[in-house]
Structure formats: C-alpha cells, structure tokens
C-alpha cells in the first residue's frame, strides 16, 4: 500500500479548463476570493414590485448633481417602456420601495427593447419598437423630467451597451454594424459603419481609442475587433484583430489588457453538444487564447456585462458535467474564471428562470431574473449564501481510498459550518461526509474520514466538494493546506 497526498495551498487560480489539471478548481462559486482564503458572499433577498417588470438598473443623479438614486427599466401598459426609481424618498436605495418618478412612463405605444438602459449627462436613454430611441430627463436638476418618445428615429435589430468615453466626454451607441455619437446635447448620428456581415456586440474604452467587438451575422464565421480613434472611417481604423471562429460576446479593458469572452457554438445546436466558451486576450495586436471550457450541452449568455474591481462580470449558464453552473461569472486580467454569485431563484435549464439584468452599487448586487418582474439584491443583514468549491479530478492508476481530509478555516462563527462531499467521476450526485469530531463555534480545522454511510470514499477517480454556510471562511496556505490523503494499492500486474 502507498499513500498519496493532494494539497490545496491557495485560491489564486480560478476554474480549470481541464478537470484533470493540477491547477485550478472544477468550480469556485459564491466566494470573495483572496490568495489564501475564501470569504462567503452574502445571500440575496427580494427587492421587487413584480408588476413593474424591471430588467435593468442605473445609479444616477436625481434632482441635483449630488443626490443619487437607483433607476429601474420596467414597463407600463404591459410592454411600453417605463423608468422607475428607488432611493428618492429617504435617500436609501436599499430600504426604499420602487416608485415612479415624475414623467417616468412612455406616452406612446411600442414594445421596449431591454438591451439598453443608459445614463448620460442628465438623461436616460433606451430603445423601443425596433424603430426609435427614447430619452427621459432632465433628471439631475429640479427643472422637471419629461419623456421624449422618439428622441431619434433609428431602425435596429441588434443593440449593445453604449459607452461614455472619458477622452472626449461623448456617448457612443452601437446599433447593428454602426456606432452613433451624442456629444453633450448634439446628436451627430452614425460616425462609424462596419461591414454589414458583422454585428457589434460590445465596445470598450482603450486609452484614447474605442475597441469595437463584432460577431459574424451568420454565426459561423470569425469574430473581429476594431481599434477606432473615434474619428476615422472603416478604411482607416487604427487596427483590427481576428478573434477566430465563434461569437465574441463581451470585452473589457482589465488592467490595460483587452479581455474577451467568446461563445464557440455553445449556444447553438451547431456545436453538436461539444461547443466551448473561450477566454482570450488582445496583446500587442494579436489575440491569444487564455483558456477554453468545453461544454456538454447548450449554454446561455444572458443580459449585460458589468465591469468592477478589475473584473468583467456577466451572467452565464454553463452546462458542464451533466448540469448547469449558473450565476454571475467573473474573469480577470489573467483570464481566471469564477462564479461570483449564484441567484438560487434562477434555473439555467428553464428558459423562463434565467438572468435578465445585473448591476452593482458598492457591495450590493441587483439581479433581475425569471421573466416575471423578479428583482433580488444582496441581503442587507449578515445572512450568507452557500459558497462552493469543487476540486479537480484526483486520479490514481488503481483504486484509492480516503485515509483522511482536513479543511482549515478561520474561527467559525456560531451557526456556521463547513461540509465536505465526494463523488466518483461520472456520477452526478454527491455523498456527504461526517466530521470525525462534531463541529463547534470557534473551530479552525475540520477533519473527515468516512461518509454518512460509514465508509471512506474510494475509486480510481474522485472529486470533492466543500460547502461553506453561515459565513464560514475557508483558508489554505503552504503551512496549513486543505489536505486529502488517499491510500492506494501500488502493486502492478506487470513488471
């Protein structure tokens, strides 16, 4: 018999593309991640008025340049766009209820488009009916707010999030294969037209430039990005880059690097249940692949991106290992992928229970979901969600049996707990393990030997799942690692 030890000494690496890799994890979900500890995120709770059907959010001035409120993009009369407000009563966007600001409802017929809800210089902008751009405001002074039903007549099929560029203080609106510019109160119209076989999916400030991400209209070609100086035409754009096959969905400037997230037939039956998502970086004018995540079923990119803390956040339903990993994913400048938070009321496998819009104010997440007016936000009390970390596959040439596992932690708060589960590779369900000593408040390490059936885990390929509840902080260092010790039969039938 021989003993093998697997140690986790930190959490710098994110989710592994290869589950048999010696680095990374099969899943990190519901934690604020630090180099040597995992701090659980707070749970969410309802903050909604379902009849308003809010799907997007903004934090913007209201009645003055120093007083801010939270705005929600909803409907009136079933489908017409409307603007709602939270925080204008007491100044507390968490405690206040949703209400209607003066003039905050569309006066004409036409279904809203939920892709754009954008604040710029005293006005909120959006689109409706496939033919027009509306404007609501002026909301940052006391002169009164009014709805302009048709601020501009623009026919559109595809829209992407606009950009307020810091270099020229102008707003840029991507529409199909064109970009329109608003300079203060002066509408300049279309200022860049890209090839008509491309659809703009995401734009991002890149120094004095704008990076314009495009996907192929037919879904089969290559995606491209264009570095645009905000003045030149297509023929004289500064640079362009080929991102390869698939649809470039989101880009972000993270610590000076343009990071992109791509769908490579994971959203389409053309992927033949073998699509993938790719994380790539534009470095020195060349696109380089950082990681690729294979999928085993249809996946779903949803709603809008949100950039904060040098991370690109985006809602995503990843089908992997026979089930959906759903939540708000994040990717950093190193390409490390994690699930920051997962809303328990959503379900990736059901079309009507997915994410519709995300936003963050400070440490509060706002999540619209489920296509029924549901809005959840971060709980304002010390109520924690369940944090999950799953190991990569631990392999052995022969059957391995667990000798013992140790999970270090910071002193446990009252009612906090750490649970360890295991499964043989190829199975969907996890089996709970029983701590060797009853877990108590203040405990700084938890030891496991057998599962709830009284047997030690065994198999050629094993995975472990650690769950934190009640605010339990998991730690791992070189001197105090997470440890799994297995015993194997090292006798071979040959040699």
N, C-alpha and C positions, 0 to 999 in steps of 0.2 A: 504494500500500500504506500501511496505517496500523497503528500498534502500540497495543495496549490492555494495561493492567496491572491485575491483580487482586491486592490485598494483604490479608493476614490480620495484623492488628496486636495481637490478643489473643484470649482464650478466655473472656471474661465471659459471652457468650451461649451458650445450650445448643443443643439440637436445634431446627431451624427447622420450623415447621408448614408453611410454603410453601417448597418446594425451589428456587424461583426468587427467593427473598428475598435482599436484600443483606446481611442479618444472620443470624447463627447458622450452623449446620452441619447437613448431612444426617445425620451420626452422630458422636457422641463416645462412645467405648467403651473401658473398661479403663484409664482415667487418673484420678489425683487431679488435679482441675482448679484451677488458680490463674489469676489475671488475665492473666499473661503467660508461663505455662509449663504444660506437661502432663507430669506425673510418672507413669510407668507403675505400675500396681498389681502386687503380687506374684502369681505363679501360685498355683494350688491343688493340693493333693495329697490322696490318700485318707486318711481317719481313721475307719475304719468296722469294724464287725463285721456283715456283711450280714444274718445270721440274726436280729439284734435288730430289724430293720425300723424304725429310728429315723427320725422325720419332723419332730420339733420339739425345741427346745432352751430351757434356762433356766440362768442363773447365779445360784446361791442359796446360803445358808449350809448347812454340813454339820457337825453335831455341836457347833458353837459359833456364837456370833454374829459371830466374827471370821474364821473359816475358811470359805472358799467353794469350791464345786466346780461343774462343768458337769453338768447333768442332761439326759438324752435321753428322749424319749417313744417307746417301742417297743411290742413285743407279746410275749406268751408263749402257747404253745399255739396258734399260728397267728394268732389275731385278738384275744385278750384283752389289755387294756391293761397295760403294764408300765413301770416307771421304772428307767432305768439311769444310771450315774454315771461321771464321768471327772475325775480330779484328786484323788481321795481317798486315793491310795496315796502319792504323793510331793509332792502339792500342785501339780503341774504339769499343767494341763488339756490342754496340747499333747502332752506326751510320754507321759502315762499312757494305758493302754488302757481301753476301756469295760468296766465291771463292773456287778454287781447289788448295790445297797445292801440292807441288812437290811430285809426286808419289802417289797421293791420290785416285787412282782408281784400282779396281781389274783387274788383267790381264787375268783371266780365266773365263769360263762360270760357272753358278751355282747361283741359287737364294739366296739372302741374307736371314738370319733369323734376325728379328727385336728385339728379346728379349734381346740381349746382345750387349752393346757398352761400353767398359770398358777400363779405363786408368790404367796402372801400369808400373812404372819405365821406362818412355821414350817411351812406346809403347801403341798403341790402339789395343784391341782385339775384335773379334767377330766371328760369325759362319755363314756358308753358305752350301747350297746344301744338308743338312742333313748328311754330311759325314766329314766335315772338320772345323778346327778352323784357322782363318786367323790372321795375325798380320801386323800392319802398323807402321813404325817408322824406325829409332830413331828420335823422333820429338823434343827432348829437347836440341839438340845441332846442330851445323852447319855442321855436317858430312854428312848430306843428309838423305832424307826419302825414304824408299823403301817398296813395298808391298810384303809380303810373303803370297802367295795364300794358301798354305797348311802348316801352321806352325805345326799343329798336325792333324793326321787323327783320328777323333772321330765321330762315328755314334751316332746320338741323335734323340730323339723325343721331349723331353721337356727340356727347359732351364730356369734357374732362374738367377737373378742378382748376379754376383760374389762379393767377399769381399776381401778387402785389410786389413788383420788383424794387429792391432797395436802391438800385443805382439811379433810376430815373423817376421813381415815385409814381410810375404808371401801373395800371391794371391791365392784364393780358388774359383774354378769354379764348380758350381752344374750342373750336367748333368744327367737327368733321376733320377736314385736312387744312383748315385755315386758323389763323390767330388774329383776333380783333383787339384793338387797343383803345383804352379810355385814359385820357390824360387829364386828370382832375375832373372838370366838368365837360371837357371837349371830347366828343366821340370821333375817333379817327378812322373807324371802320377796319376792314381787313388790311393788315400790314405784312402778312406772310402767307403765301399759298404753297403748300407742299404737293407732291404728286398725288393725283386723285385715286391711286390704288392704295393709299395709306390712310390710316385713321389715327389721329393724335390721341394718346391715352394718358399722358402725364407730362407736365412741364415743371421745371425747377430752376431757380436762380443758380448760376455758376459764375461767381465773380461778376464782371460786367456783362456776361452773356446769359442767355437762356438755353438750357438743354431741353430739346423737344423730343419726347419719346413717341414712337409710332409703331403700330402693329399693321400687318398686311390686311387689307379689307377682306380677302378671301379666306383668311385663317390658315393658309398653307405655306405662304412664303416666309421671308425673313423679316424680322423687325429691324428698325433703324432708329438712330437718334441723330439730331441735327444740332450743332452748336451755332447759335444765332446771335448776332451782335445787336439785335433789336431794331436794325435799320435796313439791312441788306435784303436782297431778294433770294429766291431759291438758288439761282445760278451762282450767287456769290456768298452763300453761307460760309462761315469760317471753317467748319469741319463737319464731317458726318461719319458715323460708325455703324458697322454691321453687327447686330447682336445675335445673328443666327436664326435658325428655324424656331417658330413659335411666336407667341404674343407677349410683347413687353408690356406688363400691366402697370407697374409703379416704378418711379425713380425718385431718388432723394440724394441731396448733397450731404454726405456724412463725413465730417472732418476733412473736407476738401476732396473727397472721392465720390464720384457718381456711382451709386449702387442701384442696381435694377433687379426686380423680381419678375420672372418670366413664367408663363404657362406654356409648356411644350406638350400640347394635346392632352392635358389632364382634365380639361373642361369639355372635351369633345369625344364622341364615340370613335373618331378617327384615331384616338390614342390606343384603341383596342385593349382597354384595361391595363395598359402598360405605359401611360404617359408619365410625365415628371414635371416638377417645378424646378427652376434653376435660379440661383442667386449669382449675379455677375457684377463685375466692376469695370468701369471705363477708366483705364490708366494709361496716360501718355498717348491718348487717341486710339488705343487698342482695347477691345472688350475681352476680358478674361473671366473664365468660369471659376467661381469660388467653390460652389457646392451644387449638387444635383440630388433631388429627393424623388426617388421612384414612388409611383402611386399604384394601387391595385384596384382602382375604381374611379368613377367620376368625382372630380373635386370642384370646389366653387370659390372663386374670388368674389368678394361682396363689398358693397358700399365704398367708402372713401378711405384714402390714406390719411395718416396724421403723424407728423414728424415732431419729436420731442426727445430731449436728453440724448442727442446724437444717435437716435434710433428711428428707423422707418417702421411705423405701426400700420397694420392692415388686417381686416377681418378675413379669415380664410377657413375653409373646411377641407382638411387634408385627409384623404382616405388611405389608410396605411394599416397593415396587419389586421385587416378584416373589420375595421371600424373607423369612424370619423374622429379625428382630433380637431375639435372646433374651438375657436376663440380669436382673440386679438393677438396676432403674431407680431414679433418684432425682429428686425435684422439690424445689426450694427455695421460699422465700417469694416470689420473683419469678416463680415458675412455670417456671423453667428446667429442662428435662428432659435427663437424661443417662443413659447405661448405665454404672454404676459398675464392674461386674464381670460377666463372662460365663463361666459354667462350661462348658468345652469338651466335657464328657461328656454334656451335655444337647442336646436337639434339639427345637425348637419344633414341627416338623412331625410329630412322633411322639408319640402320646398317652402312651406308657409312658416317655418320656425327658424329662419336664418337672420343674420345681421343685416341691418339697413343703413345704419349710420353710426359713427363713433366720433367722440370729441373728448378733450381733456382740459379741465380747468384746475391748475395746480396739481394736486394728487387725486382729484376726483375724475373718474371716468363717467361719461354719459353714453349710453348704449341704446339705440333704437333697434327694435327687432320684432320678428314674428308676424309682420304684415297686419297687425291688428291694433296699432297705436301703443304698443308696449314700450315703455322707456324705463330703463333701470340705471341707477347711478351707484357709485361707491357708497357703502354704508357709512354714515357719519358717527357711528359708535364703534367701539372696539370689538367688532364682530368679524371674524376671519373666515375666508373661504378655505377650501381644501387645496393645499399645494401638493403637486405630484412630481416625482422624479422617477424615471424608469431607466434601469441600466441597459447598456447594450447587451448583446448575447454573450454569455460566458460559456465557452466551448471546452470540450475535453475529448480526446480520442477514445476514451472509454467512459463508462458510467461514472459520474461524480456524485458524491453525497455530501450534503452540507454538514460541516463539523460545528460551525458557529458563525454568527453575523453580529456586528456591532455598529450601531448608529449613534455617533456623538451628537450632542445638541447643547445649546445654551440652557441654563436652568429653566426647566419647564414651568410656565405659569399654571395656576390652578385650572383644571378642566382642559388643559392642553394634552395632546397625545401624538405619538408617532407610531404609525402602523407599517408593518412590513408584510408584503405579499410576494408570492412566487408563482411561476408557471413554466411548464416545459414549452420550448419553442414549438409553434404550430398549433397551439391551443389558444382559445380566446379568453377563457375565464381565469381569474386569479384566485389563489388559495391563501387565506390569512395565516399568518404565523403567530405563535403565542410567545410573549416575552418570558424569559426564564425567571424574572422577578417582576412582580406587579409594579406597574409604572406609577410613580408618585410625583407630586409637585416638587420642583427644585432639582429633579434628577438630571444629570448631564450626559448620560450614555444609556442606551437600551440594548440589551443582548437577547439574541434569538437562537434557538436550536431546532425546534420542531414546529410543524404546522398544527392547525387546530385539530387535525386527525391523529396527532401524536406521533407523526413520522417526520423525519428530516427530508427536505426536498432532495430529489435525485433525478438524474438524467444526463444525457450527453450534452445537451444544450439547454441552458436555463436563463431565465430573466427574473429580475427582482424589481419590485415597485415599492417605493417609500412614499407614504402619505403623511402630511402634516395637517393637524387640525387644532383649532383653539389658539393659534399663534405660536406654535412650536417652531423654533428656529434650528435648522439642521446645519451643522458645521463639519468641515473636513480640512485638515492640514496634513503636512508631511508627518508631523509627530502625533497627530490624533486623527487618523483617517477613518472613513467608512470602510469596513472590512468584511469580506466574505471568504471564509476558509472552507475548502472542499477536500474531501479525501477520494482518491481515485485508485483504481486497480492498474498499476503500471506494468503488469505482465502482458507480454505480446505473444501472439500466436505464431510468430516467426522470428528468426534471427536469434 
